[in-house]
Amino acid sequence: MDHEAEARRIHKTGLNCSNSLYQAFSDIDHAGGNPPAPRSIGGKCGALLTAQKILRDLGIDREDELEKAFEQEFGFVTCIDLKRHRCNCNDCVGVASRLADQMLAEGR
């Protein structure tokens, strides 16, 4: 499945960044539960937090690496900074999905 395209599509329906990414990855058997709320940990982007949770749930210890890659892409990881610099939320969802997919592929 193309998780990036699916996450972007779901996000465009009105779901927030966290829920969009979490739903897009529902085909992967991860721990389940609920996605983290956007900005719930240090004000970080919900898509980034959710991608990190999915990796963690699958036992892939690359959360810091994912955060650094996300920050390289946008220059920021907090929602307020991303919005202040006019980063598109749908792009954040797409990039977080793509990075998570890459790390899942490498980590399995």
RAVENKA-V292031 format. One record per residue. RES is the residue in one letter. OMEGA is omega in degrees with one decimal (NA if undefined). D_CENTER is the distance of its C-alpha to the mean C-alpha in Angstrom with 2 decimals. Layout:
res;omega;d_center
RES;OMEGA;D_CENTER
RES;OMEGA;D_CENTER
This chain:
res;omega;d_center
M;175.6;15.96
D;-175.9;14.05
H;179.9;10.53
E;-179.5;9.65
A;-178.8;12.80
E;179.5;12.41
A;178.2;9.10
R;-179.8;10.91
R;-179.1;14.05
I;-179.4;13.00
H;-179.7;11.63
K;177.3;15.03
T;177.3;16.82
G;176.3;16.04
L;179.3;13.39
N;-174.0;11.17
C;-178.4;7.54
S;-178.3;6.79
N;179.8;9.51
S;-178.9;8.84
L;-178.5;5.84
Y;179.1;7.98
Q;-180.0;10.99
A;-179.2;10.19
F;-177.5;10.02
S;178.2;13.16
D;179.5;15.37
I;-177.9;14.41
D;174.5;16.47
H;-169.1;14.34
A;179.4;15.76
G;-175.5;14.92
G;-178.2;15.63
N;175.3;13.50
P;175.5;9.94
P;177.7;10.23
A;175.2;11.53
P;178.5;10.20
R;-175.1;12.24
S;179.3;13.50
I;177.5;13.38
G;179.4;15.06
G;-175.9;13.90
K;176.4;10.44
C;-179.7;7.87
G;177.9;6.56
A;177.5;3.12
L;179.7;3.69
L;-179.4;5.89
T;176.8;4.74
A;177.7;3.67
Q;179.4;6.82
K;179.9;8.57
I;178.0;8.56
L;-179.5;10.00
R;180.0;12.27
D;-179.3;13.44
L;177.5;14.47
G;179.2;16.28
I;-173.7;14.56
D;-179.2;15.09
R;-177.0;13.00
E;-179.7;10.77
D;178.7;12.94
E;178.4;12.93
L;179.9;9.21
E;178.9;9.61
K;178.6;12.76
A;177.9;11.58
F;179.3;9.07
E;176.1;12.14
Q;-178.6;14.42
E;-172.1;12.90
F;-176.8;13.14
G;-176.0;15.48
F;173.7;13.71
V;-179.2;10.89
T;-178.3;12.47
C;-176.8;12.27
I;178.8;16.03
D;178.2;16.30
L;-179.7;13.83
K;179.7;15.87
R;-179.8;19.08
H;173.5;18.63
R;173.3;17.89
C;-178.5;14.46
N;-178.6;13.54
C;-179.7;10.71
N;175.7;10.58
D;176.7;10.35
C;177.4;7.35
V;-179.5;5.67
G;-178.9;7.70
V;178.7;7.33
A;178.4;3.79
S;-179.0;5.31
R;179.6;8.46
L;178.7;8.04
A;178.0;7.09
D;179.3;9.98
Q;-178.1;12.15
M;174.2;11.99
L;-179.7;12.64
A;-179.6;15.50
E;-173.0;16.88
G;-177.8;16.65
R;NA;18.45
